[in-house]
Amino acid sequence: MMGKGPEKNTKNKALHTKLLNRKKAKLQEEKRERALRLKALVAKMNEKQHTDGAKGI
């Protein structure tokens, strides 16, 4: 006896999985790059604060 739901898409399943994996990898890469940029910006701002603080003393 067959189930009541719609037929499963088995033909494009591999292509769909490949597409989703690419999308996931791209999002992870963007997240990693964003974190690196933020880390660099924070380091730059900390360095600037240290140099400004030294001038004020």
KOLROVEX-619231 format. One record per residue (C-alpha): residue in one letter; x, y, z. Coordinates in steps of 0.1 Angstrom, whole numbers, plus 2048, in hexadecimal, padded with zeros to 3 digits. Layout:
<sites>
AXYZ/...
</sites>
This chain:
<sites>
M800800800/M80E8227F6/G81183F80E/K7F985D80B/G814878806/P8218857E5/E83B8717D2/K85F8767DE/N8778887C7/T89386F7C3/K8A087B7A1/N8AD89D7AC/K8B58947CF/A8DB8917C9/L8DB8B27B6/H8C78C37D2/T8DE8B67ED/K8FD8C27D9/L8ED8E57D6/L8E48E67FB/N9088DC804/R9168F77EE/K8FF9107FE/K909905821/A92E906819/K92A92980A/L918936829/Q933927840/E94E93782B/E93D95982D/K938955852/R95D94C856/E96896B841/R951982855/A960975876/L98397B869/R97A99F85D/L96A9A687F/K989999891/A9A09AE87C/L98A9CD882/V9899C78A8/A9AF9C38A9/K9B39E3895/M99C9F68AC/N9AE9E88CB/E9CF9F38BC/K9C1A168B5/Q9B4A198D9/H9D6A0F8E7/T9E9A298D2/D9CFA448DA/G9D2A3C8FF/A9F8A3F8FE/K9F6A618EE/G9DEA6E909/I9F5A65926/
</sites>
